[in-house]
Amino acid sequence: MTSQLSQHLPTTHTSRPRGPTLPAHRLPDLPGRVAIPGQSRGAPGAPSPLERFNDAPGPDAERALLSCLHSPRWARLLAGHRPYPDPASLLAAADEATYDLSPEEIAEALASEPLPVLPEDTYSAAHTALNAAHAAYEARFGHVFVLCLDGVPANETLDRVLDSIRSRLANDPEDEHQITKEQLRLLARERLGKLAGGTGP
């Protein structure tokens, strides 16, 4: 009976200890062998501008932020809330911090704002008209005129600036303060977007 059963049992093999296997990168290049994902990865790429900003030392991050809006508290707030998962989160935080600026902080930021940049080929008479408009604006409101020109074609810059100054000269000081604050927010957002995208200051 035993001999009859043994005919139907599978042949057993003696277990042998396995020798050392080659590491994955030393495996022979066998036909049809598919590399696992880990083998296909190259060296990690360079960090993105946002990653560099997230990883920068605090003082360096604050200096970069001050180039977008000259408000030390604004810069400290944004630098202190790093890391940001994406540029949209950084811009949202910047908007929130700008809304919280006091009138004194707005005045401090305005004191460091340059005048809107005109195209290099702007004729001299236009500069004269623009200087007079700026002087009238500063005499009325006590600070420089600011305007975000993001998306405005270069050949329309002069007309946009002059039209904006002339129309805003008619504003009540309190209304103009709110408009100015909004323009500062837009300017900071534009510059910060360039910074996070690698093309900013």
C-alpha positions as CSV (number, residue, x, y, z in Angstrom):
1,M,0.0,0.0,0.0
2,T,2.8,2.4,0.9
3,S,4.6,1.8,-2.3
4,Q,1.4,2.5,-4.3
5,L,0.8,5.8,-2.5
6,S,4.4,6.9,-3.0
7,Q,3.8,6.7,-6.7
8,H,1.3,9.5,-6.6
9,L,3.1,11.9,-4.2
10,P,5.1,14.8,-5.7
11,T,8.8,14.5,-5.8
12,T,10.4,16.3,-2.8
13,H,13.6,18.4,-3.2
14,T,16.2,18.9,-0.6
15,S,16.3,22.6,0.5
16,R,19.7,24.2,-0.2
17,P,20.9,27.4,1.4
18,R,20.7,30.3,-1.1
19,G,23.9,32.1,-2.0
20,P,24.1,35.9,-1.8
21,T,22.0,37.7,-4.5
22,L,23.3,40.6,-6.6
23,P,22.1,44.0,-5.6
24,A,19.3,45.4,-7.8
25,H,21.7,47.7,-9.8
26,R,24.0,44.7,-10.5
27,L,21.4,42.3,-11.9
28,P,22.2,40.9,-15.3
29,D,20.4,42.5,-18.2
30,L,18.1,39.6,-19.0
31,P,15.8,39.8,-21.9
32,G,12.3,40.8,-20.8
33,R,13.3,41.9,-17.3
34,V,11.3,44.9,-16.2
35,A,12.9,47.4,-13.9
36,I,11.0,48.2,-10.7
37,P,10.1,51.9,-10.4
38,G,12.9,52.6,-7.9
39,Q,15.4,51.5,-10.5
40,S,14.1,53.9,-13.1
41,R,14.4,57.1,-11.0
42,G,17.2,59.4,-11.9
43,A,18.8,61.9,-9.6
44,P,16.3,64.3,-8.0
45,G,15.9,67.6,-9.9
46,A,16.9,71.1,-8.7
47,P,14.5,72.5,-6.1
48,S,11.8,74.8,-7.3
49,P,11.8,78.5,-6.5
50,L,9.1,77.9,-3.9
51,E,11.1,75.1,-2.3
52,R,14.1,77.4,-2.1
53,F,12.0,80.0,-0.5
54,N,10.6,77.5,2.0
55,D,14.1,76.3,2.9
56,A,15.8,79.7,3.0
57,P,17.1,81.0,6.4
58,G,14.6,83.3,8.0
59,P,16.5,86.6,7.4
60,D,17.0,85.7,3.7
61,A,13.3,84.9,3.2
62,E,12.3,88.2,4.9
63,R,14.7,90.2,2.6
64,A,13.1,88.5,-0.4
65,L,9.7,89.4,0.9
66,L,10.6,93.0,1.6
67,S,11.5,93.4,-2.1
68,C,7.8,92.6,-2.8
69,L,6.3,94.9,-0.1
70,H,8.3,97.0,2.3
71,S,6.6,96.0,5.5
72,P,8.7,94.2,8.1
73,R,5.7,92.8,9.9
74,W,4.2,91.5,6.6
75,A,7.5,89.9,5.8
76,R,7.9,88.3,9.2
77,L,4.4,86.9,9.1
78,L,4.9,85.3,5.7
79,A,8.3,83.9,6.5
80,G,7.1,82.6,9.8
81,H,4.3,80.5,8.2
82,R,6.6,78.5,5.9
83,P,6.6,76.0,4.3
84,Y,3.9,76.7,1.7
85,P,2.7,73.7,-0.3
86,D,2.2,75.6,-3.5
87,P,2.4,79.2,-4.8
88,A,-1.4,79.7,-4.5
89,S,-1.1,79.1,-0.7
90,L,1.7,81.7,-0.5
91,L,-0.3,84.3,-2.4
92,A,-3.4,83.7,-0.3
93,A,-1.3,84.2,2.9
94,A,0.2,87.3,1.4
95,D,-3.3,88.7,0.7
96,E,-4.4,88.0,4.2
97,A,-1.3,89.7,5.7
98,T,-1.8,92.7,3.5
99,Y,-5.4,93.2,4.6
100,D,-4.2,93.3,8.2
101,L,-1.7,96.2,7.7
102,S,-2.3,99.3,9.8
103,P,-2.4,102.8,8.3
104,E,1.1,103.4,9.7
105,E,2.4,100.2,8.0
106,I,0.8,101.2,4.7
107,A,2.5,104.5,5.0
108,E,5.9,102.8,5.6
109,A,5.4,100.5,2.6
110,L,4.4,103.5,0.4
111,A,7.5,105.4,1.4
112,S,9.6,102.7,-0.3
113,E,7.5,102.3,-3.4
114,P,9.0,103.4,-6.7
115,L,6.9,105.2,-9.2
116,P,5.4,103.2,-12.0
117,V,8.0,102.4,-14.6
118,L,7.4,103.8,-18.1
119,P,8.7,102.4,-21.4
120,E,12.2,103.6,-22.2
121,D,11.1,105.4,-25.4
122,T,8.5,107.6,-23.6
123,Y,8.9,111.1,-24.9
124,S,10.0,114.0,-22.7
125,A,6.7,115.9,-22.8
126,A,5.0,112.8,-21.4
127,H,7.5,112.7,-18.5
128,T,6.7,116.4,-17.8
129,A,3.0,115.7,-17.7
130,L,3.5,112.7,-15.5
131,N,5.7,114.5,-13.1
132,A,3.1,117.2,-12.7
133,A,0.4,114.6,-12.1
134,H,2.5,112.8,-9.5
135,A,3.2,116.1,-7.7
136,A,-0.5,117.0,-7.6
137,Y,-1.3,113.5,-6.2
138,E,1.3,113.6,-3.5
139,A,0.3,117.2,-2.5
140,R,-3.3,115.9,-2.1
141,F,-2.8,112.6,-0.4
142,G,0.7,112.9,1.1
143,H,2.2,109.7,-0.4
144,V,3.3,108.4,-3.7
145,F,0.9,107.1,-6.3
146,V,0.9,103.4,-6.7
147,L,-0.7,101.3,-9.5
148,C,-0.4,97.7,-10.4
149,L,0.3,97.4,-14.1
150,D,0.3,93.6,-14.3
151,G,-1.0,92.6,-17.7
152,V,-1.0,96.2,-19.1
153,P,0.9,96.3,-22.5
154,A,4.0,98.5,-22.5
155,N,2.5,100.8,-25.1
156,E,-0.5,101.5,-22.9
157,T,1.4,102.1,-19.6
158,L,1.7,105.9,-19.9
159,D,-2.0,106.4,-20.7
160,R,-3.1,104.0,-17.9
161,V,-0.9,105.8,-15.3
162,L,-2.0,109.3,-16.3
163,D,-5.7,108.4,-16.5
164,S,-5.5,106.6,-13.1
165,I,-3.8,109.6,-11.4
166,R,-6.3,112.1,-12.8
167,S,-9.3,110.0,-11.9
168,R,-8.1,109.2,-8.4
169,L,-7.3,112.8,-7.6
170,A,-11.0,113.3,-7.3
171,N,-11.3,110.7,-4.5
172,D,-12.0,111.3,-0.9
173,P,-8.8,110.7,1.1
174,E,-10.4,107.7,2.9
175,D,-11.6,106.2,-0.3
176,E,-8.1,106.7,-1.9
177,H,-6.5,105.0,1.2
178,Q,-8.5,101.9,0.5
179,I,-7.7,102.0,-3.2
180,T,-4.0,102.5,-2.5
181,K,-4.0,99.6,0.0
182,E,-5.6,97.4,-2.7
183,Q,-3.0,98.4,-5.3
184,L,-0.3,97.6,-2.8
185,R,-1.8,94.2,-2.3
186,L,-1.9,93.6,-6.1
187,L,1.7,94.8,-6.5
188,A,2.9,92.6,-3.7
189,R,1.0,89.7,-5.2
190,E,2.5,90.2,-8.7
191,R,6.0,90.4,-7.3
192,L,5.6,87.5,-5.0
193,G,4.2,85.4,-7.9
194,K,7.3,86.1,-9.9
195,L,9.5,85.3,-6.8
196,A,7.7,81.9,-6.4
197,G,8.0,81.3,-10.1
198,G,11.7,82.0,-10.2
199,T,11.5,85.3,-12.1
200,G,11.2,87.8,-9.3
201,P,13.6,89.7,-7.1
